Amino acid sequence: MKLADLKNSGHWPTLLTSFLYFDVSFMVWTILGALGAQIGISLGLTPQEKGLMVAVPYLSGAFIRILLGMLVDRLGAKNTGIMAQLIVIAGMTTAWLTGLHQFSHTLMLGVVLGVAGASFAVALPQAGRWYPPHMQGLVLGLAGAGNVGVVIDAILAPRLAVIYGWNAVFGLALIPLFLVLIIYIVFSKEAQVKVKKKTLKDYVNLLKEKDAHWFCFFYTISFGGFSGLAASLIIYFTSEFHLQPVEAGTWAAMCTLVGALGRPVGGALADRLGGIRALHVFFLAAALALVLAACAGTIGLCAFGFFLASCAFGMANGSVFQLLPQRFAKDIGVMTGLVGCGGGLGGFMLASALGYSKGLTGSYLAGLLAFSTLCILALIGLNFVKLRWRTTWGALAEARI
C-alpha cells in the first residue's frame, strides 16, 4: 500500500484534523504530568499524591471515553468532538483564572482533563470510517499518533512554567486549543456511513464477548504503558537523578517521542506482518526494556530503557487497532470506547503504582517490575488466543491477522 492511497481512498482533511484534535487533547490530558515536579514542590505533595495527581486524568478519561463513544454514534463524531473540546477549554480557563492551591484542586482539574483524554473515542472512529479494512492499521495509527502531544508538553510546559509560573501554563494552553478547534470545525467531515445508535446495553452485550476482554487487556498494557510513562517520567527523572524540571522534560520528551511516532509504524507493520505476530515482538521488548530502566544506575541507560519501552508500547498501540476493526467492524465505535477505557485504566495503574512504589519503598523498582510482569501476561494471553483468532474471524478478515 502506498501513502498516496490515503488521498484516493478517504478524506485526508478529516484524517489530518482528527490527528490535530487528538494531538492538542493529548497535550492537555497529560499537562499535570509535565508540570508535576513543579506543582509537587509548590504544593508540598508526597510521592503518592504526585502519582495520583498525574494518574487521575487517565482514570477519568477511561470512563468518559465510553460516554463519548456513545455520543459519537448519536450526535456524530464532529459534534461530539466540538462539545468535548469546549468542556476542556472551560476547565482549563477555570484552572488558569482561579489557580490550584491544594492537592484536591489538582484532582478536580484531573477529572475535567479526562474529557480531553476521551477524545480518543472521537478521533479514531471519525478518521477510520472513511477508509477500507486493509488500511485501518495505518489510518488509525496516524490519527492516534496525536499522542505526540505529550512530547510537546514535556518540552514546553516546564520551560514556560520557569518563565511565567506553572499556573500560567494552563492559560497558554488555551491558544492551541482554540486554534485547533476552529480548524476542526471548518475542515473535518462525517463519513457517509450508516451507524446504529448504541446504548449502555450494547456495551454490556459486547462485554459478554470474550474477545472484547482480550482486546481491552492488551490495550490496557500497551496504551497504559505508553501513557503512564509519559505522565511520570519528568517526576521520575527529577526524583531519581535530581534533574531540574526543564532538563527532565527534555529527557522525557526524547523517551516519549518515539512512542508517539511509533503508533502508525506499528499499525503499518501489523498490516504487513499480522497484528498478533507484531504484538508478540512489542510486548516482549517492552517487558525487557522496563527491567533495564528499573535497574539502570545512570540517567543515560535509564532513559535508553524508557526509550525502548515507549517505542514498543507505541507500536503495540497501532497493532491492537489494526486487529480491532477486523474483529468488531460493525461495533467499532463501542469497542473504541471500551478498549480506550482499558487503556486509560492502564495509564492510571502505572502512574499511581509508580507513586505508591516510591512513597512506600523509596524506589520505583516495584512499580516498574509489576508492569513488566503484565507485559509477560499479555504475551501468554496472545499465545492463548492466536490459534482461535486465526481460524475463526481472522480467516475471514480482509487484512493479515
N, C-alpha and C positions, 0 to 999 in steps of 0.2 A: 504493500500500500504506500502511495506517495502522499506527502503532505498536501500537495495540490488538490487531492481528493476532498480535503476538508471544505474547500471553497465550492466545489461542484456538488457535494453530497448534502449539504445542510445550509445553515445560515451562520456564516462566520461572525457577523456583528454580535449576534446573541451569544456565541461562544466566547468572544472577547469580553463583552460586558459582564457575562456570568463570572468570568475569571476576575475581573476588576472588582465586582461586587463582593466576591468571596475574599479577595485579597485584603481590601480595607476592613472587612468584617473580621477576618482572622487577626489583622493587626490590632484592632480594638479589643478583641476577645482575649488576647494574651498580654495586654498592656500592663496589668498588675504584676505579671512575671517579670517584664522588662524593668519595671520600676521597683520591684520587690525589695532589693537590697537597700535602696534609699528610703523607701517607705518604712521598712523594718527598723532602720536606725532612728528615723524621725519619731516613730510612734513607740519605740522600745518593744518590739514584738519578739516573742520567743521563736525558736526554730519550728515548733509545732504550729504556732499562729501564722508564721510566714508560709508554711506548707499549705495550710488550709486557705489562706488568702488567695494564693495563686491557683488552688485546686477548685474552689467553689464555682468559678465561671464554667468549668468543664461539667460539673455536676448539674448545674442549672441548664446549660446548653444541651445536655444529654436528653432531658425530658422535654424541653421546648422544641427540640427537633421533631418529636412525634407530632406535636401540635402544628408546627409549620408544615410538616408533611401532609397532614390532613387539609390544611388551608390551601396548599398548592393545588390539590385536586378540586377544591370547591371554588376558590376565588381566582385561580390561575397563579402561576409562578411569579409573574411580574407584579401583580397587585400585592401578593404576599411579601415579596421582597421589598417593595416600597414601604409597606406598613412596618415591617420589622426594622428597616433602616431608620425610620422616623422615631421608633421607640428607643433605639440605641442612641440616636442623637440627643433625645430628651434626657436620657440617663447621664450621658457624658457632660451635657450642659449643666445639669444639676450638680454633678461632682465638681466641675470647674468653678462654679459660682459659690457654692456653699463650703467646699473643702471636705476632706476626710480627716476627722480629728481623733478617731479611736478605732480600735480593731473592728467593732461591729459595723462601722461605716464602710470599711473595705469589703465586708461580706455582703452588705446590701448592694453595693455597686457591682460586686461579682455576680449576683443573681441577675441583674439587668444585663450585664455583659454576656450572659448566657444566650440572649437573643441574637447577638452577633455570631456566636458560635453555631447557632442553629441555622444560619444562612446556608450551611452545607446542604440542608434538605430542600433548599430553594434552587441554588445554582446548578447542582448536578442534574436533577430532573429537567430543568429548563433547557440546559445545553444538550443533554443526552437524547431527548425526544426528537431532535432534529436529524439524528444520524442513524444509519443501519447497524445491525448487530455486530458485524465484523469490525466496526470502527469504535465500538464502545470503550475498549480499554484505553485507546489514545485520547478520545474525546473527553471522557470523564477524568482522565489523568490531567489533561490540560486545564479543564475547568477547576479541578481540585488542586491544581498547582498554585492556586491563590493562597494556599497556606504559606507562601513565601512572605506574606505579611508579617510573620513572626520575625523574620530576618530584619525587616525594616525597623520593627520595634527595638530589637536588640542593639542595632547600630545607633539609631537616632534618639530613642527615649532617654537613656541615661545621660547622653550629651546635652540634650535640651533641658533636662532636669538640673544639671550643674549650672547652666546659664540662667534659666528662668525660674527654677524651683519645680519640684516634681508635680505639684498640683496644677501648674500652668500647662503641663503636657496634655492634660485632658482637654483643655480649650484648644490647643494647637491641633489636636487630632480631629477636631471638627472640620477643619479645612478640607482634607481629603475625603472625609465622609460626605460633605455636601457636594463636592465636585463629582465624585463617582455616582452619587445618587442622581444628579442631573443627567450624566452620560447614560446611566442605566435606563432612566425614564425615556430618553429620546431614541436610543438605538436598539434596545432589546425587544424581542418579539416572542409571542407564544407560538409553539409548533401547532400546526393544524391537525392534531390527533384527538381522537375521542378518548376521554378519560372518565372512568367511572368514579363518582364521588365516594370517598371512603369514610367509614365511621370507626369508632373505637372497636366495634365488633369485628371489623376487618383485621385490625391489628391483633386482636385476641385469636382470631381464626388462623392467622399466619403463624402465630406463636405455637400453634399446635403442630406445625411442620417442623420436624427435627432439623431439616436443613437450615431453617431460619436461625435456630440457636447456634448452629455451627458458624454461619456467616457472622453473626453478632460476636461470637467468641473470637474469631480470627481478627475481626476489625477492632475489637477491644484491645487486642495485643498490638496490632500494627499502628493504628492511629493513636491509641493510648500511649504507646511508646514514644512516638514522634512528638505528640503534643505535650506529654508530661515532661519530657526532656526540655522542650522549647520553653516551657514555663519556669523550669527550675534551674537551668544552667547558670544564669547570672548569679543567683543566690549561692549555688554550689561553688562556683569559682571564687566568689568573694569570701566565702566561709572557709573553704579547704586550702586555698592558695593565697589568701589575703590580698587579692587584687582589688583595685579601685573599680567602682561600678562601670565606668567608661571602658576600661581595659577588659573587664569581664564580659561586657557586652560585645566587644569585638571578637573575643574567643567564642562566645556563644553563637554569634552570627555565622562564623565560619563553620561551626558544627551543624547548625540547623539549615543553612542554605542548601546543602547537598540533599537533605531530606525533602525539602520543599520542591526542588527541581527534579528529584528522583521519582516523584509520583507519575508524571507522564511517561518517563522512561520505563518504570515498572509495568505500567499498563501496556505499552508498546511491546515490551519483552514477553508479557503474558499473551498478547495476541499472537506472537510468533512461536513461542515455546509451549504455551499452555499455562493457565493460571496456577494449577496445582504444582507443577514442576517448579515454577518460578517462586512460589511461596515457600517451598521446601528450602531453597537456597537462602532466601531472605531471612526467614525465621532463625535458621542455624547461624547465619552471620550475625544477626542482632544479638543472639544469646552470647556468643563468644565475645563480641565487642563490648557488651555491658560488663562482663567479667574483667576484661582488660582495663576498662575505665575505672572500675571499682578498686582494682589492685594497684593501679599506677601510682608512682610516687612523685612524678613530675607533671607540671602543667602540660607540657608538650605531649607526653604519652597519654595522659588522661584525655586531653582534647582529641587526640587521634582516635581513641576508643569511642568517644561520643560521636565523632565524625562518622565512623563506620556504622555505628548503631543507628544514627539518624538516617543515613543513606539507605540502610537495609529496611528500616521501618517505612520510610517514604516510598520506596519501590514496592513494598508489600501492600501499601495502601492502594496503589494503582492496580496491583494484581487482584486484590479482593474485588475491586469494582470492574475488573474485566470479567470475572466469573458471575457476579451477581445478576446482571441483566440476562445472562443465558439461562439461569435457573428461574428467575422471577420476573420475566419480561412484562407480564401483564400486571404485576404488582410492584413495579419499580419505585413508585412514589412512596408507598407504605414501607417497603423494605429499606429504602434510603433513610427514612426516619428511624426505623428500628435499628439498623446497622449503625447509623450515625449516633444513636443513643448509646450503643455499646462502646463506640469509640470515645465518646465524652466520658463515660464511666471509667474507661481505661486511663484517660488522662488524669482524672480525679484520683484514681487509685495510685498511680505512680507519683504524682506530685505530693499528695498527702503522705504517702508512705515514706518518701524521702525526708519530709519534715519531721515525722514522728521518729524515724530511724535516727536522725541526727539529734533530736531532743532527748530521746530515751537512752541511746547508747553512745552518743558523742561522735558517731560516724554515720556516713551514708551507705556503708557497705551492705548492711542487711537489706535495705530497701532495693538497692540495685540487683543484688543476688536473687531476691524474691521475684523480681520482674524477669530476670533472665530465666528463672525456672519456668515461668509462664510461657516463655517462648518455646521451651522444650516441650511443654504440654501441647502447645499448638502444633508442633511437628508431629507428635504422637497422634493428635486428632486428624491431621491431614492423611496420615497413613491409614487411619481407621476408615475414612470416608472415600478415599480416592477411587477404589475399585467400583463401589456402588455408583458414585457420581459419573464415572466414565462409561458405565454400561447402562445407565438409565437416561436421565435427561441430557447428560453430556454427549451421548451417542446421536442425539437429535439436534444438538446445537449447531449454529452456523459459524462457530468460532472454535479454536482449539481449547480443549479443557485439560 
